[in-house]
Amino acid sequence: MFDPHLATNSYYDRHFDIQSIKVLPGEYYATGDNLMICTVLGSCVSVCLRDRQSGIGGLNHFMLPHDSSQDANSVVAASGRYGLYAMELLINHLLKMGANRNRFEAKVFGGGQVLKNMTFMNVGQRNVSFVLEHLKNESIPIVGQDVLDIYPRKVCFFPKTGKVMLKKIHSLHNNTIIEREKAYLHEIDNQPVAGEIDLF
C-alpha cells in the first residue's frame, strides 16, 4: 500500500560508500537492511529509532504546526496529535518489520533556531520539548542527542549499528533548508490533522 510519508529518494553515497535514503520534511524511512538514512534539519526534529538487537531502525523528520489559534488548548491538542502521528508512523513501521518495542533506543536531533523571523513561536524549542517528552512517556531511552542552538544539521544514521554521523552547517550558501521548512510549516498549518493510527 502506498504511503505518502515514506521517503523514496534513494542514492549511492560515495563518501560513506553505501546506499542511502534521503528523508525530507514530513517523511520517514525504516529498514532492516544495511543502509544509511540521511536528512538535513533546521527547526524540524528527527528521531533515529532502532531495535538495538536486530538493527531494524528508521528516522523521521517533522515539525509541529505553529500556534495560529486563539484557543491554546485546541492548538496544543492539534500539535500533540500531529507529533504523535509522525512518531507512530515510524514506530508502527518498525514493529511491522519485526522490531521489538522493548528494545527500542532513540537519538534525537534538530530544533535549531534557523527561521529568523519565526523566533517568537519557538518552533525548534517546541519540537524538541515535544519529542523528548513523548519518548519519556513511551519509556524509550534516549542514548544520544544534539538539539537546539542556531545551526542546521545534517544527520546520517546507520540503523544496523546505531551510529550517527552529524555535521553542523555553520554557513548556508543558499536558503534551501529554510525555504523547504517554511513551505512544510505552511503546508501542515493548512492541512487537517491525519486520522487515527492503529497501534500494536
C-alpha positions in Angstrom: 0.0 0.0 0.0 1.3 3.4 -1.0 2.5 5.6 2.0 2.8 9.3 1.0 5.0 9.9 4.1 7.6 7.2 3.2 10.8 8.6 1.8 11.6 7.4 -1.8 14.7 9.4 -2.6 17.5 6.7 -2.9 21.1 7.4 -3.9 24.6 6.0 -3.6 26.7 8.0 -1.1 30.3 7.9 -2.3 31.7 9.5 0.8 30.4 6.7 3.1 30.4 4.1 0.3 26.8 2.9 1.0 23.3 3.0 -0.5 21.4 5.8 1.1 17.9 7.2 1.6 17.3 11.0 1.8 14.4 11.9 4.1 12.6 15.3 3.5 10.4 17.2 5.9 7.2 15.2 6.7 8.8 11.9 5.6 10.3 8.9 7.4 12.1 5.8 6.4 12.6 2.4 8.2 14.8 -0.5 7.2 16.3 -3.8 8.3 19.0 -3.5 5.6 22.5 -2.1 5.7 21.6 1.4 4.5 22.3 4.9 5.6 19.4 7.3 6.2 20.1 11.0 5.9 18.3 14.2 6.5 19.1 17.9 6.9 17.4 19.7 9.8 16.7 23.3 10.7 13.9 23.9 13.1 12.5 20.4 12.5 13.4 17.4 14.6 14.4 13.8 13.7 14.3 10.8 15.9 16.7 8.0 15.0 14.9 4.9 16.4 16.2 1.4 16.3 15.8 -2.1 17.8 19.3 -2.4 19.4 19.3 -6.2 19.0 18.0 -6.7 15.4 19.3 -3.5 13.9 15.9 -2.7 12.4 15.7 1.1 12.6 14.5 4.3 11.0 14.4 8.0 11.0 11.6 10.6 10.8 11.7 14.4 10.1 8.8 16.5 11.4 7.7 19.9 12.8 4.7 20.7 14.9 2.2 23.1 13.5 2.6 26.6 14.9 0.3 28.4 17.3 -2.1 30.1 14.9 -5.3 29.8 17.0 -6.6 31.8 19.9 -7.7 28.7 21.7 -4.4 27.5 23.3 -5.9 24.2 24.4 -7.0 23.2 20.9 -3.7 24.2 19.5 -1.8 22.1 22.0 -4.1 19.2 21.3 -3.7 19.5 17.5 0.1 19.9 17.7 0.4 16.9 20.0 -1.7 14.8 17.7 0.4 15.8 14.7 3.6 14.9 16.6 2.1 11.6 17.8 1.1 10.8 14.2 4.7 11.4 13.0 6.1 9.3 15.7 3.6 6.4 15.4 4.2 6.2 11.6 7.8 5.4 12.3 7.2 3.1 15.3 4.4 1.1 13.6 6.6 0.6 10.5 9.4 -0.7 12.6 7.1 -3.1 14.5 5.7 -4.4 11.2 9.2 -5.1 10.1 9.8 -7.3 13.2 11.4 -4.8 15.6 10.7 -5.3 19.4 9.4 -2.2 21.2 11.1 -3.2 24.4 14.5 -3.0 22.7 14.0 0.5 21.2 16.6 3.2 21.7 16.5 6.7 20.3 18.8 9.5 19.3 17.2 13.0 18.8 18.5 15.8 16.6 17.4 19.2 15.4 15.3 22.1 16.7 17.7 24.8 15.7 16.6 28.4 15.7 17.1 28.9 12.0 13.8 30.5 10.9 15.0 34.0 11.8 11.6 35.8 11.6 9.8 33.0 13.4 11.7 33.0 16.7 8.6 34.3 18.5 7.0 30.9 18.0 9.9 29.0 19.5 9.4 26.4 16.7 12.6 24.5 17.4 12.1 24.5 21.2 8.6 23.3 20.9 9.6 20.5 18.6 12.4 19.3 20.9 10.3 19.6 24.1 7.5 17.5 22.4 9.7 14.7 21.2 11.7 14.4 24.5 8.5 14.2 26.5 7.0 11.8 24.1 9.9 9.4 24.2 9.9 9.6 28.0 6.2 8.8 28.1 6.8 5.8 25.8 9.7 4.6 28.0 12.1 4.7 25.0 15.6 5.5 26.3 17.4 8.4 24.6 21.0 7.3 24.1 22.2 10.4 22.3 21.0 13.9 21.3 22.2 17.2 19.7 19.4 19.7 19.8 18.6 23.5 19.8 21.3 26.0 19.1 21.2 28.1 15.9 22.6 25.8 13.3 21.1 23.5 10.7 22.4 19.9 10.9 23.0 17.1 8.5 22.2 13.7 10.1 23.4 10.4 8.7 22.0 7.4 10.5 23.2 3.8 10.2 20.4 1.7 11.7 22.4 -1.6 11.6 25.0 -0.3 14.1 23.1 2.7 15.6 25.9 5.0 14.6 25.1 8.6 13.7 27.4 11.0 11.8 26.4 14.6 12.5 27.5 17.7 10.7 26.6 21.2 11.9 26.2 23.6 8.9 27.7 26.9 10.1 27.3 28.8 6.8 24.5 28.4 4.3 25.3 29.1 0.7 21.7 29.1 -0.2 18.3 29.2 1.6 17.2 25.7 0.5 16.8 24.3 4.1 15.0 27.4 5.4 12.7 27.7 2.4 11.9 23.9 2.5 11.0 24.2 6.2 8.9 27.3 5.7 6.9 25.6 2.9 6.5 22.5 5.0 5.3 24.5 8.0 2.8 26.4 5.8 1.6 23.0 4.4 0.9 21.4 7.8 -0.7 24.5 9.2 -3.2 24.3 6.4 -4.0 20.6 6.5 -6.3 18.8 8.8 -4.5 16.5 11.3 -4.3 13.0 10.0 -6.7 10.3 11.2 -6.3 7.7 13.8 -3.3 5.3 13.8 -3.6 1.6 14.5 -1.3 0.9 17.4 0.2 -2.5 18.3 
